[in-house]
Amino acid sequence: MIRLVLPAAALLVLGACAPETPPRAIPGVECSAERLGALTGKPRGQEAEAEALRLSGAKIVRWLEPDAVATMDFRPDRLNLHLGADGKINSAHCG
């Protein structure tokens, strides 16, 4: 009996260690950072933010300065704009 219980218990423990499934997109929210190449090099500001939201389809923007600490939570409706030391946009990604 123990020979059957131990392997079953081991499978349960290993199953609890399985990686989480990746976040799924929210219907109706399509953030795409691929169309933001024109914003690279532009300074941080309301005008750049409005243009980034329009081009990406995101609902909110998170500005990330160099060496900034950011949460790792995934939000499919959020656009992350990374700034260089000069305060200009270096890169962008959704999440």
One Martini backbone bead per residue (centre of mass of N, CA, C, O) as a GRO file, in nm:
protein
   95
    1MET     BB    1   0.058   0.063  -0.021
    2ILE     BB    2   0.301   0.255   0.007
    3ARG     BB    3   0.394   0.220  -0.293
    4LEU     BB    4   0.142   0.397  -0.392
    5VAL     BB    5   0.152   0.662  -0.219
    6LEU     BB    6   0.430   0.793  -0.275
    7PRO     BB    7   0.402   0.853  -0.581
    8ALA     BB    8   0.145   1.021  -0.552
    9ALA     BB    9   0.268   1.239  -0.370
   10ALA     BB   10   0.490   1.328  -0.567
   11LEU     BB   11   0.297   1.428  -0.792
   12LEU     BB   12   0.160   1.647  -0.625
   13VAL     BB   13   0.411   1.816  -0.567
   14LEU     BB   14   0.495   1.865  -0.865
   15GLY     BB   15   0.226   2.001  -0.952
   16ALA     BB   16   0.272   2.257  -0.762
   17CYS     BB   17   0.544   2.345  -0.945
   18ALA     BB   18   0.411   2.444  -1.173
   19PRO     BB   19   0.380   2.663  -1.399
   20GLU     BB   20   0.232   2.927  -1.489
   21THR     BB   21   0.018   3.060  -1.678
   22PRO     BB   22  -0.008   3.279  -1.901
   23PRO     BB   23  -0.133   3.560  -1.967
   24ARG     BB   24  -0.426   3.685  -2.087
   25ALA     BB   25  -0.601   3.842  -2.294
   26ILE     BB   26  -0.811   4.108  -2.321
   27PRO     BB   27  -1.091   4.171  -2.444
   28GLY     BB   28  -1.032   4.467  -2.641
   29VAL     BB   29  -0.716   4.446  -2.572
   30GLU     BB   30  -0.450   4.602  -2.781
   31CYS     BB   31  -0.126   4.592  -2.722
   32SER     BB   32   0.129   4.769  -2.928
   33ALA     BB   33   0.481   4.842  -2.962
   34GLU     BB   34   0.553   4.833  -3.276
   35ARG     BB   35   0.436   5.147  -3.341
   36LEU     BB   36   0.678   5.324  -3.158
   37GLY     BB   37   0.939   5.422  -3.316
   38ALA     BB   38   0.875   5.739  -3.337
   39LEU     BB   39   0.928   5.787  -3.012
   40THR     BB   40   1.211   5.764  -3.027
   41GLY     BB   41   1.366   6.041  -2.855
   42LYS     BB   42   1.142   6.146  -2.696
   43PRO     BB   43   1.012   6.332  -2.462
   44ARG     BB   44   0.869   6.359  -2.178
   45GLY     BB   45   0.501   6.373  -2.203
   46GLN     BB   46   0.181   6.434  -2.293
   47GLU     BB   47   0.219   6.403  -2.598
   48ALA     BB   48   0.367   6.129  -2.595
   49GLU     BB   49   0.151   5.974  -2.438
   50ALA     BB   50  -0.087   6.012  -2.633
   51GLU     BB   51   0.056   5.879  -2.876
   52ALA     BB   52   0.112   5.603  -2.744
   53LEU     BB   53  -0.183   5.528  -2.691
   54ARG     BB   54  -0.280   5.545  -2.983
   55LEU     BB   55  -0.071   5.342  -3.116
   56SER     BB   56  -0.108   5.089  -2.903
   57GLY     BB   57  -0.399   5.065  -2.728
   58ALA     BB   58  -0.363   5.150  -2.459
   59LYS     BB   59  -0.470   5.272  -2.131
   60ILE     BB   60  -0.176   5.287  -2.000
   61VAL     BB   61   0.113   5.452  -1.851
   62ARG     BB   62   0.461   5.364  -1.783
   63TRP     BB   63   0.725   5.527  -1.642
   64LEU     BB   64   1.081   5.443  -1.693
   65GLU     BB   65   1.354   5.495  -1.533
   66PRO     BB   66   1.657   5.467  -1.466
   67ASP     BB   67   1.671   5.222  -1.222
   68ALA     BB   68   1.391   5.141  -1.186
   69VAL     BB   69   1.134   5.026  -0.990
   70ALA     BB   70   0.925   4.740  -1.073
   71THR     BB   71   0.671   4.568  -1.120
   72MET     BB   72   0.571   4.222  -1.237
   73ASP     BB   73   0.306   4.279  -1.332
   74PHE     BB   74   0.051   4.193  -1.557
   75ARG     BB   75  -0.071   4.431  -1.815
   76PRO     BB   76  -0.235   4.443  -2.118
   77ASP     BB   77  -0.311   4.776  -2.082
   78ARG     BB   78   0.004   4.836  -2.061
   79LEU     BB   79   0.255   5.089  -2.109
   80ASN     BB   80   0.608   5.081  -2.134
   81LEU     BB   81   0.832   5.356  -2.079
   82HIS     BB   82   1.167   5.396  -2.154
   83LEU     BB   83   1.423   5.583  -2.013
   84GLY     BB   84   1.679   5.781  -2.032
   85ALA     BB   85   1.906   5.998  -1.894
   86ASP     BB   86   1.773   6.231  -2.092
   87GLY     BB   87   1.441   6.173  -2.094
   88LYS     BB   88   1.416   5.967  -2.326
   89ILE     BB   89   1.293   5.743  -2.537
   90ASN     BB   90   1.402   5.402  -2.584
   91SER     BB   91   1.148   5.211  -2.499
   92ALA     BB   92   0.882   4.955  -2.556
   93HIS     BB   93   0.617   4.782  -2.362
   94CYS     BB   94   0.396   4.547  -2.280
   95GLY     BB   95   0.256   4.500  -1.930
   0.00000   0.00000   0.00000
